[in-house]
Amino acid sequence: MLDDVGRMLMLLGGSLFVIGLLIVLLGKLPGLGRLPGDILIQRDNFTFYMPLATMILVSLLLTILVNLLARLLR
């Protein structure tokens, strides 16, 4: 019982580390977050930013990566 909980916590910690690493590395890619299709509205004291095109691109890349990993692990 405790072995399973320990393994799950280690897996969760490793997953969070990898996700954090990806966020840091993706933030350094030039142009990512400023693609055509990203919405930016600036007014006097208000800024709204929604990286729509960036979210779609990252979702597509992650979907392809997860599908490739699933096929390799079969």
GUTOR-636011 format. One record per residue: residue number from 0; residue in three letters; z, y, x of N, C-alpha, C in turn. Coordinates in Angstrom, 3 decimals, padded with zeros to 6 digits. Layout:
BEGIN
(NUM, "ALA", (Z, Y, X), (Z, Y, X), (Z, Y, X))
...
# end
This chain:
BEGIN
(0, "MET", (000.000, -001.194, 000.827), (000.000, 000.000, 000.000), (000.000, 001.256, 000.870))
(1, "LEU", (000.954, 001.367, 001.805), (001.008, 002.546, 002.659), (-000.161, 002.590, 003.634))
(2, "ASP", (-000.685, 001.422, 004.017), (-001.860, 001.398, 004.893), (-003.053, 002.046, 004.201))
(3, "ASP", (-003.216, 001.743, 002.929), (-004.332, 002.328, 002.182), (-004.191, 003.845, 002.060))
(4, "VAL", (-002.987, 004.312, 001.804), (-002.745, 005.750, 001.691), (-002.999, 006.418, 003.036))
(5, "GLY", (-002.558, 005.810, 004.103), (-002.778, 006.359, 005.436), (-004.251, 006.442, 005.780))
(6, "ARG", (-004.996, 005.401, 005.476), (-006.439, 005.408, 005.743), (-007.149, 006.472, 004.910))
(7, "MET", (-006.730, 006.604, 003.656), (-007.351, 007.597, 002.790), (-007.074, 009.010, 003.310))
(8, "LEU", (-005.853, 009.267, 003.773), (-005.523, 010.578, 004.319), (-006.303, 010.863, 005.599))
(9, "MET", (-006.485, 009.847, 006.446), (-007.277, 010.038, 007.664), (-008.738, 010.315, 007.322))
(10, "LEU", (-009.273, 009.614, 006.334), (-010.654, 009.838, 005.907), (-010.815, 011.235, 005.314))
(11, "LEU", (-009.858, 011.654, 004.516), (-009.899, 012.984, 003.927), (-009.813, 014.057, 005.016))
(12, "GLY", (-008.938, 013.867, 005.976), (-008.813, 014.824, 007.075), (-010.085, 014.898, 007.912))
(13, "GLY", (-010.672, 013.745, 008.206), (-011.925, 013.725, 008.963), (-013.057, 014.377, 008.194))
(14, "SER", (-013.096, 014.147, 006.892), (-014.133, 014.760, 006.058), (-013.976, 016.278, 006.026))
(15, "LEU", (-012.749, 016.749, 005.894), (-012.513, 018.192, 005.902), (-012.897, 018.813, 007.244))
(16, "PHE", (-012.637, 018.100, 008.340), (-013.019, 018.587, 009.658), (-014.532, 018.717, 009.774))
(17, "VAL", (-015.252, 017.699, 009.325), (-016.717, 017.722, 009.402), (-017.288, 018.826, 008.510))
(18, "ILE", (-016.745, 018.992, 007.319), (-017.216, 020.051, 006.419), (-016.952, 021.423, 007.043))
(19, "GLY", (-015.789, 021.615, 007.617), (-015.478, 022.883, 008.280), (-016.392, 023.154, 009.456))
(20, "LEU", (-016.696, 022.127, 010.227), (-017.602, 022.267, 011.359), (-018.999, 022.654, 010.891))
(21, "LEU", (-019.467, 022.026, 009.809), (-020.778, 022.368, 009.257), (-020.825, 023.811, 008.761))
(22, "ILE", (-019.753, 024.259, 008.144), (-019.712, 025.633, 007.647), (-019.782, 026.617, 008.810))
(23, "VAL", (-019.055, 026.339, 009.874), (-019.084, 027.221, 011.044), (-020.476, 027.228, 011.678))
(24, "LEU", (-021.076, 026.057, 011.838), (-022.387, 025.979, 012.468), (-023.486, 026.568, 011.594))
(25, "LEU", (-023.437, 026.334, 010.294), (-024.448, 026.892, 009.401), (-024.350, 028.415, 009.317))
(26, "GLY", (-023.161, 028.951, 009.508), (-022.993, 030.399, 009.483), (-023.647, 031.086, 010.667))
(27, "LYS", (-023.908, 030.344, 011.736), (-024.515, 030.926, 012.932), (-026.030, 030.801, 012.958))
(28, "LEU", (-026.619, 030.107, 011.977), (-028.068, 029.992, 011.935), (-028.673, 031.332, 011.517))
(29, "PRO", (-029.648, 031.818, 012.273), (-030.244, 033.107, 011.909), (-031.056, 033.007, 010.618))
(30, "GLY", (-030.880, 033.979, 009.746), (-031.638, 034.028, 008.505), (-030.999, 033.297, 007.347))
(31, "LEU", (-030.119, 032.345, 007.629), (-029.484, 031.609, 006.542), (-028.494, 032.533, 005.843))
(32, "GLY", (-028.640, 032.681, 004.549), (-027.820, 033.619, 003.792), (-028.555, 034.906, 003.500))
(33, "ARG", (-029.729, 035.067, 004.057), (-030.557, 036.242, 003.791), (-031.987, 035.817, 003.477))
(34, "LEU", (-032.115, 034.745, 002.741), (-033.435, 034.238, 002.378), (-033.982, 035.005, 001.178))
(35, "PRO", (-035.319, 035.008, 001.025), (-035.871, 035.584, -000.208), (-035.367, 034.756, -001.402))
(36, "GLY", (-034.859, 035.396, -002.384), (-034.277, 034.696, -003.528), (-032.769, 034.822, -003.565))
(37, "ASP", (-032.161, 035.258, -002.465), (-030.732, 035.551, -002.469), (-030.537, 036.891, -003.181))
(38, "ILE", (-029.552, 036.966, -004.027), (-029.354, 038.151, -004.859), (-028.280, 039.038, -004.238))
(39, "LEU", (-028.624, 040.306, -004.026), (-027.688, 041.290, -003.481), (-027.792, 042.557, -004.313))
(40, "ILE", (-026.683, 042.934, -004.947), (-026.621, 044.161, -005.740), (-025.518, 045.020, -005.155))
(41, "GLN", (-025.890, 046.234, -004.718), (-024.907, 047.155, -004.146), (-024.888, 048.433, -004.964))
(42, "ARG", (-023.706, 048.821, -005.381), (-023.494, 050.087, -006.080), (-022.495, 050.901, -005.268))
(43, "ASP", (-021.994, 051.978, -005.823), (-021.096, 052.869, -005.077), (-019.892, 052.130, -004.483))
(44, "ASN", (-019.098, 051.494, -005.315), (-017.912, 050.788, -004.828), (-017.908, 049.326, -005.270))
(45, "PHE", (-019.096, 048.751, -005.394), (-019.218, 047.384, -005.894), (-020.367, 046.692, -005.165))
(46, "THR", (-020.112, 045.480, -004.701), (-021.153, 044.663, -004.079), (-021.101, 043.271, -004.678))
(47, "PHE", (-022.241, 042.797, -005.150), (-022.367, 041.443, -005.673), (-023.403, 040.711, -004.836))
(48, "TYR", (-023.022, 039.556, -004.304), (-023.936, 038.774, -003.473), (-023.894, 037.324, -003.935))
(49, "MET", (-025.047, 036.781, -004.271), (-025.146, 035.370, -004.638), (-026.315, 034.758, -003.862))
(50, "PRO", (-026.012, 033.918, -002.879), (-027.074, 033.331, -002.050), (-027.771, 032.173, -002.763))
(51, "LEU", (-028.525, 032.475, -003.793), (-029.146, 031.463, -004.640), (-030.110, 030.578, -003.852))
(52, "ALA", (-031.032, 031.183, -003.117), (-032.005, 030.399, -002.350), (-031.316, 029.588, -001.260))
(53, "THR", (-030.299, 030.164, -000.631), (-029.557, 029.443, 000.407), (-028.829, 028.241, -000.182))
(54, "MET", (-028.229, 028.408, -001.363), (-027.529, 027.293, -002.003), (-028.495, 026.163, -002.348))
(55, "ILE", (-029.678, 026.517, -002.837), (-030.672, 025.495, -003.181), (-031.136, 024.761, -001.929))
(56, "LEU", (-031.388, 025.504, -000.844), (-031.831, 024.888, 000.408), (-030.767, 023.959, 000.979))
(57, "VAL", (-029.523, 024.395, 001.015), (-028.444, 023.565, 001.547), (-028.241, 022.332, 000.665))
(58, "SER", (-028.330, 022.489, -000.647), (-028.198, 021.354, -001.558), (-029.303, 020.332, -001.324))
(59, "LEU", (-030.521, 020.805, -001.147), (-031.645, 019.912, -000.885), (-031.460, 019.153, 000.421))
(60, "LEU", (-031.054, 019.858, 001.468), (-030.839, 019.201, 002.763), (-029.708, 018.184, 002.708))
(61, "LEU", (-028.619, 018.527, 002.031), (-027.503, 017.582, 001.911), (-027.881, 016.365, 001.071))
(62, "THR", (-028.697, 016.559, 000.030), (-029.155, 015.436, -000.793), (-029.996, 014.473, 000.032))
(63, "ILE", (-030.909, 015.011, 000.823), (-031.741, 014.169, 001.693), (-030.869, 013.430, 002.709))
(64, "LEU", (-029.913, 014.124, 003.320), (-029.037, 013.503, 004.317), (-028.197, 012.385, 003.706))
(65, "VAL", (-027.619, 012.615, 002.542), (-026.788, 011.592, 001.896), (-027.639, 010.384, 001.490))
(66, "ASN", (-028.849, 010.622, 000.997), (-029.723, 009.506, 000.632), (-030.120, 008.685, 001.855))
(67, "LEU", (-030.412, 009.343, 002.966), (-030.749, 008.619, 004.191), (-029.566, 007.799, 004.692))
(68, "LEU", (-028.376, 008.386, 004.650), (-027.188, 007.647, 005.081), (-026.906, 006.455, 004.168))
(69, "ALA", (-027.115, 006.646, 002.874), (-026.887, 005.536, 001.924), (-027.849, 004.396, 002.186))
(70, "ARG", (-029.092, 004.721, 002.507), (-030.073, 003.660, 002.787), (-029.772, 002.940, 004.089))
(71, "LEU", (-029.271, 003.688, 005.075), (-028.935, 003.061, 006.348), (-027.718, 002.152, 006.258))
(72, "LEU", (-026.792, 002.490, 005.369), (-025.555, 001.721, 005.260), (-025.683, 000.517, 004.332))
(73, "ARG", (-026.832, 000.323, 003.704), (-027.015, -000.836, 002.827), (-027.164, -002.091, 003.615))
# end
